[in-house]
Amino acid sequence: MGFGAVHADTPDAQLELLARAPGPEAAAKLTAAQISTALKRARRHDVPARTQVIKDGLRAQQLTQPAVITAAYAAAVQATAAHAEPLAPRLLRARMESTSSSCGA
């Protein structure tokens, strides 16, 4: 189960959590404080409930891959998050601008 599937539903929150915990074992160890901090920075509403949903989802039983696959995936996720994080505000702004311009058409 990925972060999107557990309602870390903004790019900022997803990137922050993925950068902090790129693999399933690390993600399962995220604390409620770490999750809620990411959600607050992303200006999400109903932070306590969302935090609990994300925490429960990350701790739920999941199908696993061999350790070497999980480690490679975690390294790729961490590298991608590191490169995407500086772009997130610009991407969000561009998405908002395209949405507002398409609504006026």
Secondary structure in CASP SS format (residue, H / E / C, confidence):
PFRMAT SS
TARGET T0000
AUTHOR 0000-0000-0000
METHOD secondary structure of the structure
MODEL  1
M C 1.00
G C 1.00
F C 1.00
G H 1.00
A H 1.00
V H 1.00
H C 1.00
A C 1.00
D C 1.00
T C 1.00
P H 1.00
D H 1.00
A H 1.00
Q H 1.00
L H 1.00
E H 1.00
L H 1.00
L H 1.00
A H 1.00
R H 1.00
A C 1.00
P C 1.00
G C 1.00
P H 1.00
E H 1.00
A H 1.00
A H 1.00
A H 1.00
K C 1.00
L C 1.00
T C 1.00
A H 1.00
A H 1.00
Q H 1.00
I H 1.00
S H 1.00
T H 1.00
A H 1.00
L H 1.00
K H 1.00
R H 1.00
A C 1.00
R C 1.00
R C 1.00
H C 1.00
D C 1.00
V H 1.00
P H 1.00
A H 1.00
R H 1.00
T H 1.00
Q H 1.00
V H 1.00
I H 1.00
K H 1.00
D H 1.00
G H 1.00
L H 1.00
R H 1.00
A C 1.00
Q C 1.00
Q C 1.00
L C 1.00
T C 1.00
Q C 1.00
P C 1.00
A H 1.00
V H 1.00
I H 1.00
T H 1.00
A H 1.00
A H 1.00
Y H 1.00
A H 1.00
A H 1.00
A H 1.00
V H 1.00
Q H 1.00
A H 1.00
T H 1.00
A H 1.00
A H 1.00
H H 1.00
A H 1.00
E H 1.00
P H 1.00
L H 1.00
A H 1.00
P H 1.00
R H 1.00
L H 1.00
L H 1.00
R H 1.00
A H 1.00
R H 1.00
M H 1.00
E H 1.00
S H 1.00
T H 1.00
S H 1.00
S H 1.00
S H 1.00
C H 1.00
G C 1.00
A C 1.00
END
